[in-house]
């Protein structure tokens, strides 16, 4: 039987964007590793229900939360709710992401504000208020490379990686904070990119390890990053792309 929230034995892991394809797999891996789960979702909370059922079936406690990070102070309110429900986090993984995929000339101020609010601020608010032992922010290749139609999201991911470095210094030694820069995953999100089918084929063909990154790859790397095996790693951005970024 799992311990009540806030007990010394309970280890709570929070995953934002837990209804997404990658967030759901990460959450299930953390549950398998013995964490109780605080799961955030927004657009598709019903998708998180599968994770909830699996985690509870494994004897894990689960708390669910809904928040629209584009709304003012949504992250701050969520932090307060999570603290009240769990008594504190051991692990935070920010997988929630959104953004407008258009050429730069077609992006409005509202598009930029939305993208930065959803992709950057939640990490700052949740990490500083909850002070987890380990934080992992999911980033993407677009933080370092130009991808058609990805300018706003890419810029927000670059800002996220910069934020990770600052948080790693400011929250040490209580918290370790790292970013995981994930290569292209064959997912519904990838299908929104312009020319998605050709892009996926090109990346697969030019990846030294011969395939695209999977959600399971992401989950396994997150599990390592939050483990004691990575106890001296903080402020880093780990690139998980099968070697694709090594080639011109």
C-alpha angles and dihedrals in degrees: 000000000000120000123252120267113281096022120133091248098050115097112194123198120188123205120188115205090028092158091062122094095253097036091053093052091047091051093050091050091052090049089051088052090057104265125138109228137237103187125195123196137159120173100029110025090158089066089060089057090079090057091046092052094048094047094048090047087058091052097259125139115239132195120184128207136184123207137156102218091198089070119089114269093358092131092049092051091048092052090054092048093049093048091050093049100043108022089232143336131257095188135023124192117181108204100147112114139164139160148148113270107210138116113280093252090059096050117106129203088257091055091052093046093050094049096048093044093054100037104038116021099058091065092051094047098042097041096047095045100040100032098205119196090241132019128189121189115198111226131170143227088261089075089073106020135051112251120182111260092002101099099115095043092043092052090049091051091050088052089049092055090049090050090053090059093051094046091049089061099038097046098042135150094018095050135036114207125192138162127225111208104204124202123223113310121197095242141127089267091056090052089065091065117101110265090007099169094051092042092052091049093048094048092048091050093049099044111106093216090054105238144058123268113266130213087246090057089054093048093049092051092047089051089054094046092055094044127094088251086077094043094131097044117101137141091024133129111216114203113219107182109114090255097299094133091058092073130072 
